Structures are given as structure tokens and as C-alpha cells.
Amino acid sequence: MLKLRPLTAAVLLTLAAAMPALAGEVEVLHYWTSGGEAKSVAELKKIMQAKGHSWKDFAVAGGGGDNAATVLKSRVVAGNPPSAAQIKGPAIQEWAREGVLANLDAVAKAEKWDSLLPKVVADVMKYQGSYVAAPVNVHRVNWVWANPAVLKKAGVATMPKTYEEFFAAADKIKAAGLIPLAHGGQSWQDLTVFEDVVLGIGGAKFYADAFVKLDPKAFASDTMKKSLETFRKLKAYTDPGAAGRDWNLATAMVMQGKAGFQFMGDWAKGEFLAAGKAPGKDFLCAATPGTANAFSFNIDSIAMFKLKSADAQKAQADLAAAIMSTEFQEVFNLNKGSIPARLNLKMDKFDDCAKTSGKDFVETAKTGSLVPSLAHDMAANPAVEGALKDAVSQFWNNDKMSVAAAMKNIAAAAATK
Ligand code: BGC
């Protein structure tokens, strides 16, 4: 069974407000509540409504989706699943193993999903060879966002490519009286930054040894030690208000010129765009230090739950087809900051950050440096990911904890069964 996190009051309220799905209606559980996210999901709603279905929005606030996962679990256990939910990575297989997910093979075969999706994407959507989820996008996690006006004011000429360059730039921003690194101290955001650091310091193979293979040797290595030291050093460049801050508020700090940089996946670009900011002019994107030749991927996907009514099943099939349509994949991803999951879509409407992402996704798949994001549910099962999240945040939050103690905790978390 999936690991349950304690229910927060907000989660319980949302749960209480949720009603069972009606026939012909699609109730979709997701956590896309920020400006850019809400604009993106509104496009799916429009398409479904145009097909004559009614859309019941079941949005559970909370970046990274931990709250949504908790609510979903309660709904399924209560025998009242939504029609569809945003579920990603190995959690898709866990839910499928429970026998609660609907088989999407009929629509997938009719629409030839196998030939439309990169294998690495299709594999995540399948359980025992059958499609049980539909992908909406590919997010890249290893991005750093910057405000060019802040960099200019501080005398930083280029986006940092190494940690040495990053810390030199951060010192200049600090000296200019601004916050070098906008951060939200929530465990999924801490882990997002940490995985960027591990990828940058250790490279893709080391990253995969640690976070995919969960190899104890990787957790005991000097590379892990160096990663933790670098991660701790980053904290000194965040502001005291970081604790508990939502990710989009950290993005807003960069937007407003209060902070120089933010390490965040490209859903942050959705925020910049929703606020009318132009890439290359009002904000800059670059791979996080040391990761220009690697790509940590995060695929958002919608899984459908087994429902009895024929109308509900028809609505689910239509939802799956809508998600894979070229029309939706383009407009959703233009808003979301990600790139389409479907192959061979025209990218001419996309900006340079997305074009880089598209090119790097293909290249890194060839070179073996395409890695699944741990913080975004793609690399490990939910229990291991949750344990690693907690261990990494404990270190981030406790300046007195030694690197050696953190290494022990993190290795123990990785060994969670
Ligand atoms: C999801 C994104 C979402 C972000 C912030 C990530 O895990 O993949 O779709 O925008 O969390 O909530």
C-alpha cells in the first residue's frame, strides 16, 4: 500500500467538499493551482466541455502533489475514486497493482500511442504492457531561472555554468543588497534543489546509482559528501523567510527583482509567462550548474480509475484521447512551461527554453544522461521518495547537523522497504 502522510486541515476540507463523480462527468484530481498551472488545466477543461462532458475540478493545493496524493489515497480507500487523477512515475504502477486503474489500451491502440510517444515516456504510462495513464507533458527539473536586471545590477555577466561560478555570482548579488537564491523551504523543494546538486556534482551515472538503483555505495561516497556540502552552502544564499514558502512565491521574488536565481523545474516558466514576462528579456533560463548535458525528467500524467457506468467510461476515453491530441499537447505545454510528451510536434510557437529542453531531451536519451527526477515522483517508489525527502530536509533545516550524520540518515532513508 502507498505510504500515507498525515492529513492536514486543508486536505480534510477539500476531501469533505468532494462529491462522487456523476455519469458523463469527469472529475479530475490535480494540484495545478498556481497562475500558470491553472491556465494550463483550463485548456483541458475547455476541450472536454467542447466534447459535451462536464468537468468537475478537484484541485488540491500543494506544490509537488504530496497533499493531492494523500487525498487521492483516502478517496480510493473509501471506494469513491475520482474519474481521473494526476499520478506520476512508479506510483502509477503501485496503483495499477492495487487493481483500481482502468485499462486505456482500446484508445491507445486506436490512436497509435506506441508510435506517438518516446519509449521512455510510454514505459512510465504502462503496467504489465497495458496503458493505464496518459502523459500531458515532459517537464525538465534541472533548470535555474534568473532575473537579468538583478544580474546586471550585481555585475554578473553570464548565467553560471559551475558551482564555482554560481557562488561567485551569488556573492555579488548579496553584495548588491539582494537575495541571491529564492527558495521555498518545503521538503519537495529542498529535494528538488538537492537532486539538481547531485546531478551537477556527480553526473548522470552517479545520480542514477543513487536515486534509481539506491546503491548504498553511492550514498557513502565522497561525491555524496561533496553534494551535501554544496547543498548546505546554497542555503546561506537564501533569505530567512524561505521556510514554508510556496514555490510560486519564490518565483515571484525573481520576477519582482527581489532575488537573482531560483532552482526549479520549468513549471516556473509557466508563472513567468502567466505574468506576461518574456523569456530572454524579463527572465533567463539555464541548466543548473554542471548539468547542461543532463536532463532530469518529470512527466505529468493522468491515470483513470475503474468506474462502472458506461457514460463515465466514455468520458474517460474521451479525456485520454483529448490529452494526447496535438491541439491539447501544444496549448497545454505553451502555458505549463513544459514540452509536449508527443513526438514530432511543431515547436515553432515555443520559446528558446522549451526548444533547448526538446533538443536536450532527445540528445540525453541517446547519451544515457536522461534521468528520472526523484523529487518529482519519477525515480523511486513513494515510500522511498518520502523518506529521502524527510532526510534531506532535516539536513537543510538543521545547520548543526554534520554532513556525516546527514549521509547516514539519507542512506538509511534510501534503504526504506
Ligand atoms: C508537477 C508539476 C507542478 C509542480 C508544482 C511537479 O511535481 O510535475 O506539474 O507544476 O510539481 O506543483
Boltz pocket constraint, residues with backbone or C-beta under 6 A from the ligand:
constraints:
  - pocket:
      binder: B
      contacts: [[A, 31], [A, 37], [A, 62], [A, 63], [A, 64], [A, 65], [A, 139], [A, 247], [A, 267], [A, 298], [A, 299], [A, 300], [A, 375], [A, 376]]
      max_distance: 6.0
